[in-house]
Amino acid sequence: MRKDFVISATAAVLGAVLLVSSCSSSTKSTSTASPTASPSPTASPSPTGSPSPTGSPSPSGSPTGTAPADAAAATQQVTQNWQSFFSPATPLSSKAALLQNGDQLMPLLQSFATDPRVGQVSAQVTNVQFTSATTANVTYNLSLQGQTVVPNASGQAVLENGTWKVSRSTLCGLVMQSGATAAPGCS
């Protein structure tokens, strides 16, 4: 792939969904949620740590802290919610509900809602690595029109009010990497 195509495709994805980068944000998020929430599972993780035949990642344990009590269910919710956040079929209000501090970041999400490229973007989670009972590092592939344009992108999910969400630091870090000088809700 030519470098200018990758840059152009990455900019298109960022403009459409605000979430394009293979670099993770260096800012850690905190969560105000209780780590005892019970997510409703919808996918089946494999016990091996690699994606299952259905494409669902498995929990990868805890490199620096304690994973949630039910790591498999938490992994399922992180995966489902992350992919829903990036899905063109997810309404804006639902995207805000899947984003940490989504109400505060709604103006940022709305600023991109009319971009026609929104319907061309998706993400596939490939790994969830818990760093505590309320935070996880997420590795995902970002696609534009079905073609992966950013493989192995990384971000952070946080447990907020009983729901695993895309972290504010992930979204804001990606917006800032796009060259934006000001982003509502990110300052």
C-alpha positions as a Python dict, from the first residue, in 0.01 Angstrom:
ca = {
    (1, 'M'): (0, 0, 0),
    (2, 'R'): (126, 344, -84),
    (3, 'K'): (200, 572, 208),
    (4, 'D'): (-23, 854, 78),
    (5, 'F'): (-315, 610, 43),
    (6, 'V'): (-267, 492, 401),
    (7, 'I'): (-250, 850, 528),
    (8, 'S'): (-557, 946, 324),
    (9, 'A'): (-750, 638, 436),
    (10, 'T'): (-650, 696, 796),
    (11, 'A'): (-765, 1057, 777),
    (12, 'A'): (-1094, 945, 624),
    (13, 'V'): (-1153, 694, 901),
    (14, 'L'): (-1064, 949, 1168),
    (15, 'G'): (-1294, 1203, 1018),
    (16, 'A'): (-1574, 950, 1001),
    (17, 'V'): (-1546, 791, 1341),
    (18, 'L'): (-1276, 990, 1522),
    (19, 'L'): (-1091, 675, 1610),
    (20, 'V'): (-802, 596, 1380),
    (21, 'S'): (-453, 528, 1496),
    (22, 'S'): (-215, 247, 1561),
    (23, 'C'): (-71, 442, 1854),
    (24, 'S'): (-230, 432, 2196),
    (25, 'S'): (-284, 739, 2407),
    (26, 'S'): (-33, 778, 2686),
    (27, 'T'): (-292, 926, 2921),
    (28, 'K'): (-449, 681, 3163),
    (29, 'S'): (-820, 712, 3233),
    (30, 'T'): (-991, 654, 3560),
    (31, 'S'): (-1331, 504, 3610),
    (32, 'T'): (-1597, 585, 3861),
    (33, 'A'): (-1776, 258, 3807),
    (34, 'S'): (-1801, -33, 4039),
    (35, 'P'): (-1593, -332, 3933),
    (36, 'T'): (-1872, -568, 4036),
    (37, 'A'): (-2102, -496, 3744),
    (38, 'S'): (-2220, -797, 3551),
    (39, 'P'): (-2211, -745, 3176),
    (40, 'S'): (-2445, -937, 2953),
    (41, 'P'): (-2232, -1166, 2737),
    (42, 'T'): (-2308, -1206, 2369),
    (43, 'A'): (-1996, -1370, 2230),
    (44, 'S'): (-1789, -1671, 2318),
    (45, 'P'): (-1419, -1628, 2387),
    (46, 'S'): (-1172, -1903, 2324),
    (47, 'P'): (-969, -2034, 2619),
    (48, 'T'): (-637, -2008, 2434),
    (49, 'G'): (-582, -1632, 2423),
    (50, 'S'): (-621, -1616, 2047),
    (51, 'P'): (-931, -1517, 1858),
    (52, 'S'): (-1194, -1789, 1847),
    (53, 'P'): (-1337, -1913, 1519),
    (54, 'T'): (-1621, -1662, 1565),
    (55, 'G'): (-1370, -1376, 1587),
    (56, 'S'): (-1414, -1305, 1957),
    (57, 'P'): (-1094, -1240, 2149),
    (58, 'S'): (-1024, -1419, 2470),
    (59, 'P'): (-929, -1256, 2798),
    (60, 'S'): (-557, -1216, 2834),
    (61, 'G'): (-530, -1186, 3206),
    (62, 'S'): (-374, -906, 3399),
    (63, 'P'): (-20, -785, 3339),
    (64, 'T'): (-10, -520, 3611),
    (65, 'G'): (-323, -559, 3819),
    (66, 'T'): (-625, -770, 3888),
    (67, 'A'): (-867, -861, 3610),
    (68, 'P'): (-1242, -842, 3668),
    (69, 'A'): (-1392, -1132, 3862),
    (70, 'D'): (-1545, -1269, 3542),
    (71, 'A'): (-1276, -1189, 3285),
    (72, 'A'): (-1448, -1385, 3009),
    (73, 'A'): (-1775, -1190, 3046),
    (74, 'A'): (-1584, -862, 3072),
    (75, 'T'): (-1390, -945, 2756),
    (76, 'Q'): (-1715, -1017, 2576),
    (77, 'Q'): (-1862, -683, 2679),
    (78, 'V'): (-1545, -488, 2595),
    (79, 'T'): (-1538, -651, 2251),
    (80, 'Q'): (-1906, -602, 2178),
    (81, 'N'): (-1913, -242, 2299),
    (82, 'W'): (-1590, -141, 2125),
    (83, 'Q'): (-1706, -284, 1794),
    (84, 'S'): (-2050, -125, 1836),
    (85, 'F'): (-1890, 213, 1902),
    (86, 'F'): (-1709, 186, 1568),
    (87, 'S'): (-2006, 39, 1380),
    (88, 'P'): (-2176, 252, 1116),
    (89, 'A'): (-2509, 101, 1225),
    (90, 'T'): (-2482, 236, 1581),
    (91, 'P'): (-2683, 555, 1638),
    (92, 'L'): (-2499, 859, 1773),
    (93, 'S'): (-2676, 844, 2110),
    (94, 'S'): (-2568, 481, 2150),
    (95, 'K'): (-2210, 570, 2055),
    (96, 'A'): (-2213, 833, 2329),
    (97, 'A'): (-2335, 568, 2575),
    (98, 'L'): (-2039, 348, 2477),
    (99, 'L'): (-1784, 628, 2530),
    (100, 'Q'): (-1643, 724, 2870),
    (101, 'N'): (-1794, 1063, 2960),
    (102, 'G'): (-1999, 1035, 2643),
    (103, 'D'): (-2237, 1314, 2745),
    (104, 'Q'): (-1945, 1555, 2772),
    (105, 'L'): (-1803, 1437, 2438),
    (106, 'M'): (-2134, 1448, 2249),
    (107, 'P'): (-2046, 1779, 2074),
    (108, 'L'): (-1731, 1613, 1941),
    (109, 'L'): (-1928, 1311, 1818),
    (110, 'Q'): (-2194, 1536, 1663),
    (111, 'S'): (-1934, 1735, 1473),
    (112, 'F'): (-1859, 1426, 1265),
    (113, 'A'): (-2210, 1281, 1244),
    (114, 'T'): (-2282, 1421, 897),
    (115, 'D'): (-1964, 1282, 740),
    (116, 'P'): (-2070, 1031, 469),
    (117, 'R'): (-1767, 812, 545),
    (118, 'V'): (-1924, 707, 877),
    (119, 'G'): (-2097, 422, 695),
    (120, 'Q'): (-1765, 289, 566),
    (121, 'V'): (-1580, 229, 895),
    (122, 'S'): (-1566, -69, 1129),
    (123, 'A'): (-1338, -219, 1392),
    (124, 'Q'): (-1259, -576, 1488),
    (125, 'V'): (-1118, -636, 1839),
    (126, 'T'): (-834, -887, 1839),
    (127, 'N'): (-718, -873, 2201),
    (128, 'V'): (-829, -747, 2541),
    (129, 'Q'): (-563, -720, 2812),
    (130, 'F'): (-689, -622, 3158),
    (131, 'T'): (-466, -388, 3355),
    (132, 'S'): (-706, -373, 3650),
    (133, 'A'): (-1062, -469, 3736),
    (134, 'T'): (-1181, -147, 3566),
    (135, 'T'): (-937, -88, 3278),
    (136, 'A'): (-822, -287, 2977),
    (137, 'N'): (-592, -234, 2682),
    (138, 'V'): (-771, -315, 2356),
    (139, 'T'): (-603, -414, 2029),
    (140, 'Y'): (-818, -384, 1719),
    (141, 'N'): (-806, -360, 1340),
    (142, 'L'): (-974, -59, 1184),
    (143, 'S'): (-1127, -98, 839),
    (144, 'L'): (-1250, 141, 575),
    (145, 'Q'): (-1490, -6, 319),
    (146, 'G'): (-1401, -355, 442),
    (147, 'Q'): (-1025, -310, 395),
    (148, 'T'): (-803, -296, 704),
    (149, 'V'): (-631, 41, 702),
    (150, 'V'): (-496, 41, 1058),
    (151, 'P'): (-399, -305, 1183),
    (152, 'N'): (-319, -361, 1550),
    (153, 'A'): (-445, -23, 1668),
    (154, 'S'): (-452, 11, 2044),
    (155, 'G'): (-669, 193, 2289),
    (156, 'Q'): (-813, 162, 2634),
    (157, 'A'): (-1151, 50, 2764),
    (158, 'V'): (-1281, 154, 3105),
    (159, 'L'): (-1561, 30, 3325),
    (160, 'E'): (-1795, 323, 3386),
    (161, 'N'): (-2127, 285, 3567),
    (162, 'G'): (-2127, -90, 3507),
    (163, 'T'): (-2054, -71, 3132),
    (164, 'W'): (-1723, -124, 2952),
    (165, 'K'): (-1662, 179, 2729),
    (166, 'V'): (-1408, 325, 2488),
    (167, 'S'): (-1197, 554, 2705),
    (168, 'R'): (-1204, 931, 2676),
    (169, 'S'): (-823, 928, 2658),
    (170, 'T'): (-834, 697, 2356),
    (171, 'L'): (-1078, 916, 2165),
    (172, 'C'): (-912, 1245, 2261),
    (173, 'G'): (-564, 1111, 2187),
    (174, 'L'): (-673, 1004, 1841),
    (175, 'V'): (-841, 1335, 1770),
    (176, 'M'): (-527, 1522, 1875),
    (177, 'Q'): (-311, 1293, 1659),
    (178, 'S'): (-524, 1393, 1362),
    (179, 'G'): (-392, 1748, 1397),
    (180, 'A'): (-697, 1900, 1563),
    (181, 'T'): (-601, 2192, 1782),
    (182, 'A'): (-920, 2192, 1987),
    (183, 'A'): (-1170, 1918, 2050),
    (184, 'P'): (-1486, 1980, 2257),
    (185, 'G'): (-1467, 1774, 2577),
    (186, 'C'): (-1100, 1683, 2538),
    (187, 'S'): (-936, 1978, 2715),
}
